[in-house]
Amino acid sequence: AEIAAGQQGLPQKCVVKQTNTTGPYGYEYQGNNGRLVVTPMTDRCYMTLTTAMYLKRGGAPAGPAGTGKTESVKDLGKGMAMYV
């Protein structure tokens, strides 16, 4: 997350930047629990889903059971401070 510079006394806002996209930081506290280990697959999932959200689209990770699809989406939401 990065804090954008305020202009002429306006309050600053925190945004999330990923690849060529920018999204709002949600300020939603989700507890102090663990995060996922970032692998090339989770990194690709994060980039694809943040780009889809930036384009006002959705995403549905696909793959075999037990590969961490749900956990990856939840961890991305946690990183953006948004409830999933």
Backbone as JSON, one array per atom type, in Angstrom:
{
  "sequence": "AEIAAGQQGLPQKCVVKQTNTTGPYGYEYQGNNGRLVVTPMTDRCYMTLTTAMYLKRGGAPAGPAGTGKTESVKDLGKGMAMYV",
  "N": [[0.84, -1.18, 0.0], [0.39, 2.27, -0.56], [0.75, 5.69, 0.32], [-0.99, 8.28, -1.06], [-0.1, 11.53, -2.13], [-1.48, 14.37, -0.54], [-3.57, 17.07, -1.72], [-3.55, 20.48, -1.52], [-4.49, 20.7, 1.24], [-6.4, 18.67, 1.31], [-7.52, 15.51, 2.59], [-5.24, 12.75, 2.85], [-5.09, 9.68, 0.98], [-4.95, 6.15, 1.1], [-3.68, 3.83, -1.14], [-3.63, 0.8, -3.1], [-1.14, -0.51, -5.09], [-0.51, -2.44, -7.9], [1.17, -4.03, -10.45], [0.16, -2.43, -13.32], [-1.99, -1.2, -12.15], [-4.23, 0.52, -9.88], [-5.8, 0.51, -6.78], [-8.35, 1.02, -4.26], [-7.5, 1.15, -0.77], [-8.88, -0.81, 1.76], [-9.15, -0.49, 4.59], [-10.16, -2.37, 6.39], [-10.06, -4.17, 9.25], [-8.72, -7.34, 9.78], [-7.86, -9.1, 11.69], [-5.06, -10.64, 13.42], [-3.67, -12.83, 11.99], [-1.97, -15.53, 10.22], [-0.22, -15.22, 7.04], [-0.16, -16.19, 3.56], [2.41, -18.12, 1.95], [4.24, -16.66, -0.6], [4.2, -17.79, -3.79], [5.22, -18.47, -7.21], [2.78, -19.09, -8.47], [0.75, -18.04, -6.75], [1.48, -15.38, -6.89], [1.0, -14.81, -9.59], [-1.75, -15.22, -9.61], [-2.59, -13.14, -7.88], [-1.81, -10.87, -9.41], [-3.42, -11.19, -11.69], [-6.04, -11.12, -10.6], [-6.11, -8.56, -9.35], [-5.82, -6.92, -11.58], [-8.16, -7.59, -12.93], [-10.09, -6.6, -11.11], [-9.47, -3.88, -11.25], [-10.29, -3.36, -13.84], [-12.97, -3.5, -13.49], [-14.06, -6.06, -13.48], [-14.52, -9.58, -12.78], [-13.05, -12.46, -11.18], [-12.26, -15.93, -11.23], [-10.49, -18.23, -9.81], [-9.25, -21.3, -11.05], [-8.77, -24.85, -10.79], [-7.34, -27.95, -9.51], [-8.76, -29.57, -6.57], [-7.77, -28.53, -3.29], [-5.53, -26.95, -3.82], [-5.2, -24.36, -2.97], [-6.78, -22.22, -3.88], [-9.0, -20.79, -2.75], [-7.79, -19.85, -0.4], [-5.82, -18.21, -1.49], [-7.34, -16.14, -2.66], [-8.56, -15.09, -0.36], [-6.27, -14.21, 1.0], [-5.35, -12.23, -0.72], [-7.46, -10.41, -0.46], [-7.05, -9.76, 2.21], [-4.59, -8.47, 2.04], [-5.36, -6.19, 0.69], [-6.98, -5.11, 2.52], [-9.74, -5.67, 2.57], [-12.84, -7.24, 3.11], [-13.46, -10.55, 2.16]],
  "CA": [[0.0, 0.0, 0.0], [1.15, 3.51, -0.66], [-0.06, 6.86, 0.65], [-0.95, 9.29, -2.12], [0.1, 12.88, -1.6], [-2.68, 15.2, -0.48], [-3.5, 18.29, -2.51], [-4.12, 21.7, -0.94], [-5.22, 20.48, 2.47], [-7.31, 17.54, 1.25], [-6.97, 14.36, 3.3], [-4.54, 11.78, 2.04], [-5.75, 8.38, 0.89], [-4.04, 5.02, 0.93], [-4.07, 3.03, -2.3], [-2.86, -0.41, -3.36], [-0.64, -0.52, -6.46], [-0.04, -3.75, -8.37], [1.46, -3.92, -11.88], [-0.23, -1.11, -13.85], [-3.3, -0.89, -11.59], [-4.33, 1.16, -8.58], [-7.09, 0.24, -6.17], [-8.48, 1.61, -2.92], [-7.2, 0.34, 0.41], [-10.19, -0.94, 2.4], [-9.14, -0.17, 6.03], [-10.93, -3.37, 7.12], [-9.18, -4.97, 10.09], [-9.1, -8.75, 9.66], [-7.2, -9.91, 12.69], [-3.62, -10.84, 13.35], [-3.38, -14.23, 11.7], [-0.91, -15.74, 9.25], [-0.35, -14.93, 5.61], [0.3, -17.28, 2.7], [3.73, -18.02, 1.33], [4.06, -16.22, -1.99], [4.83, -18.64, -4.8], [4.93, -17.92, -8.54], [1.36, -19.25, -8.8], [-0.04, -17.06, -6.01], [1.83, -14.08, -7.44], [0.26, -14.68, -10.85], [-3.16, -15.09, -9.23], [-2.78, -11.78, -7.36], [-1.73, -9.91, -10.5], [-4.6, -11.36, -12.55], [-7.25, -10.67, -9.91], [-6.1, -7.11, -9.16], [-6.08, -6.32, -12.89], [-9.6, -7.78, -13.2], [-10.83, -5.65, -10.28], [-9.22, -2.55, -11.81], [-11.11, -3.26, -15.05], [-14.37, -3.7, -13.07], [-14.42, -7.42, -13.84], [-14.34, -10.54, -11.7], [-12.12, -13.55, -11.45], [-12.57, -17.2, -10.57], [-9.36, -19.16, -9.96], [-9.66, -22.67, -11.35], [-7.73, -25.85, -10.61], [-7.72, -29.09, -8.69], [-9.08, -29.33, -5.16], [-6.65, -28.53, -2.35], [-4.34, -26.23, -4.32], [-5.09, -23.06, -2.35], [-7.48, -21.16, -4.61], [-9.77, -19.98, -1.8], [-6.85, -19.19, 0.5], [-5.16, -17.14, -2.25], [-8.27, -15.02, -2.79], [-8.7, -14.51, 0.97], [-5.04, -13.5, 1.33], [-5.35, -10.99, -1.52], [-8.39, -9.5, 0.21], [-6.41, -9.29, 3.43], [-3.57, -7.51, 1.65], [-6.03, -4.95, 0.28], [-7.81, -4.74, 3.66], [-11.14, -5.77, 2.18], [-13.42, -8.52, 3.47], [-13.82, -11.39, 1.01]],
  "C": [[0.89, 1.24, 0.0], [0.22, 4.68, -0.34], [0.12, 7.9, -0.45], [-0.84, 10.67, -1.49], [-1.2, 13.67, -1.65], [-2.48, 16.48, -1.28], [-4.23, 19.41, -1.77], [-5.02, 21.41, 0.26], [-6.23, 19.35, 2.44], [-6.71, 16.36, 1.99], [-6.28, 13.4, 2.34], [-5.32, 10.47, 2.0], [-4.69, 7.32, 0.62], [-4.56, 4.18, -0.23], [-3.16, 1.82, -2.4], [-2.44, -0.38, -4.82], [-0.08, -1.9, -6.78], [0.05, -3.68, -9.88], [1.08, -2.53, -12.38], [-1.58, -0.65, -13.29], [-3.18, -0.19, -10.24], [-5.73, 0.91, -8.04], [-7.16, 0.84, -4.78], [-8.08, 0.63, -1.82], [-8.45, 0.35, 1.27], [-10.28, -0.57, 3.86], [-9.97, -1.14, 6.86], [-9.98, -4.25, 7.91], [-9.64, -6.42, 10.07], [-8.33, -9.64, 10.61], [-5.72, -10.09, 12.42], [-3.32, -12.31, 13.15], [-2.41, -14.32, 10.53], [-1.25, -15.36, 7.83], [0.17, -16.12, 4.83], [1.74, -17.04, 2.26], [3.51, -17.65, -0.13], [4.89, -17.11, -2.91], [4.57, -18.0, -6.16], [3.45, -18.03, -8.92], [0.5, -18.25, -8.04], [0.24, -15.65, -6.53], [1.08, -13.82, -8.74], [-1.23, -14.49, -10.59], [-3.46, -13.67, -8.75], [-2.77, -10.76, -8.49], [-2.96, -9.97, -11.4], [-5.85, -10.81, -11.88], [-7.26, -9.16, -9.67], [-6.34, -6.38, -10.48], [-7.56, -6.45, -13.24], [-10.43, -6.79, -12.38], [-10.67, -4.23, -10.8], [-10.08, -2.32, -13.05], [-12.6, -3.47, -14.78], [-14.91, -5.04, -13.55], [-14.24, -8.31, -12.63], [-13.33, -11.59, -12.11], [-12.52, -14.78, -10.67], [-11.4, -18.15, -10.78], [-9.87, -20.59, -10.15], [-8.48, -23.61, -11.15], [-8.22, -26.97, -9.74], [-8.0, -28.71, -7.24], [-7.8, -29.36, -4.32], [-5.42, -27.79, -2.8], [-4.25, -24.81, -3.8], [-5.79, -21.92, -3.06], [-8.21, -20.23, -3.65], [-8.84, -19.2, -0.89], [-6.13, -18.04, -0.21], [-6.06, -15.92, -2.38], [-8.45, -14.33, -1.44], [-7.46, -13.7, 1.34], [-4.91, -12.21, 0.52], [-6.28, -9.96, -0.9], [-7.78, -8.93, 1.48], [-5.35, -8.24, 3.12], [-4.15, -6.16, 1.23], [-6.94, -4.41, 1.37], [-9.28, -4.66, 3.3], [-11.65, -7.16, 2.55], [-13.83, -9.28, 2.22], [-14.8, -12.45, 1.48]]
}
